């Protein structure tokens, strides 16, 4: 099963932590990294924005992507959340197998 790295940004640490835990608990992601806050600069509705955001990196499979995206959208406070999936072309085979096994079932065993 192809593995994916899914990126999103959240406005504060508490929201990011809740989402990360929910994604792992629901077996939508094998692992979610909460990165240090960053400054995002972008145009939204014609206005230049400068916001501090908390990036998340979720490791999942192509098979679980649709459910993971839906969960992010449902929990995300932004009108238009950044949700980007990047295929993992190479990686330690045992780690990629672990991602697949941890996201294999929608509920814990």
C-alpha positions as CSV (number, residue, x, y, z in Angstrom):
1,X,0.0,0.0,0.0
2,X,1.6,3.3,-1.0
3,X,2.4,5.6,1.9
4,X,1.7,9.3,2.1
5,X,3.0,12.3,4.0
6,X,0.0,14.7,4.7
7,X,0.7,18.3,5.7
8,X,-1.6,20.7,7.4
9,X,-1.3,23.8,9.6
10,X,-3.3,24.8,12.6
11,X,-3.7,28.1,14.4
12,X,-2.6,27.0,17.9
13,X,-0.9,24.1,19.7
14,X,-3.9,22.8,21.6
15,X,-5.9,22.4,18.4
16,X,-2.9,20.7,16.7
17,X,-2.4,18.3,19.5
18,X,-6.1,17.3,19.6
19,X,-6.2,16.7,15.9
20,X,-2.9,14.7,16.0
21,X,-4.2,12.5,18.8
22,X,-7.6,11.9,17.0
23,X,-5.9,10.9,13.8
24,X,-3.7,8.3,15.5
25,X,-6.5,7.1,17.8
26,X,-8.8,6.6,14.8
27,X,-6.0,4.8,12.9
28,X,-6.1,7.3,10.1
29,X,-2.4,8.1,10.6
30,X,0.3,5.9,12.0
31,X,2.2,8.9,13.4
32,X,1.7,12.6,13.4
33,X,4.6,15.1,14.0
34,X,3.7,18.4,15.6
35,X,6.4,20.8,14.5
36,X,7.5,24.1,16.0
37,X,5.4,27.1,15.2
38,X,6.1,28.9,11.9
39,X,5.2,32.2,10.3
40,X,2.9,31.8,7.3
41,X,2.5,34.6,4.8
42,X,-0.3,34.3,2.3
43,X,-3.1,36.2,0.5
44,X,-6.6,35.5,1.7
45,X,-9.6,37.3,0.3
46,X,-7.4,40.0,-1.2
47,X,-5.6,40.8,2.0
48,X,-2.0,39.9,2.9
49,X,-2.0,37.7,6.0
50,X,0.9,36.9,8.4
51,X,0.0,34.3,11.0
52,X,1.8,31.9,13.3
53,X,0.8,28.4,12.6
54,X,1.6,24.9,13.9
55,X,2.4,22.4,11.2
56,X,1.4,18.8,11.4
57,X,3.0,15.9,9.3
58,X,0.8,12.8,9.3
59,X,2.0,9.5,7.9
60,X,-0.8,7.4,6.4
61,X,-1.6,5.2,3.4
62,X,-3.3,6.1,0.1
63,X,-6.2,3.8,1.2
64,X,-6.8,5.8,4.4
65,X,-6.3,9.3,2.8
66,X,-10.0,10.1,2.1
67,X,-11.0,9.3,5.7
68,X,-8.0,11.3,7.0
69,X,-8.8,14.3,4.9
70,X,-12.5,14.2,6.0
71,X,-11.3,14.0,9.7
72,X,-9.0,17.0,9.2
73,X,-11.7,19.0,7.5
74,X,-14.3,18.2,10.2
75,X,-11.9,19.3,13.0
76,X,-10.1,22.2,11.3
77,X,-11.1,25.7,12.3
78,X,-10.1,27.3,9.0
79,X,-12.6,27.9,6.2
80,X,-10.1,26.5,3.7
81,X,-7.5,24.3,5.5
82,X,-4.2,23.4,3.8
83,X,-4.3,19.7,3.3
84,X,-1.5,18.4,1.0
85,X,-0.6,14.8,0.5
86,X,2.9,13.9,-0.9
87,X,3.7,10.3,-1.9
88,X,6.5,8.6,0.0
89,X,8.6,7.2,-2.8
90,X,11.2,5.6,-0.7
91,X,11.8,4.8,3.0
92,X,12.9,2.2,5.4
93,X,10.8,-0.9,4.4
94,X,10.1,-1.8,8.0
95,X,8.9,1.7,8.7
96,X,6.6,1.8,5.7
97,X,5.2,-1.6,6.6
98,X,4.6,-0.2,10.1
99,X,2.6,2.7,8.6
100,X,0.5,0.3,6.7
101,X,-0.1,-2.0,9.7
102,X,-1.0,1.0,12.0
103,X,-3.6,2.3,9.6
104,X,-5.0,-1.0,8.5
105,X,-8.1,-1.0,10.6
106,X,-10.5,1.9,11.3
107,X,-10.7,0.8,14.9
108,X,-8.0,-0.4,17.3
109,X,-7.7,-4.2,17.8
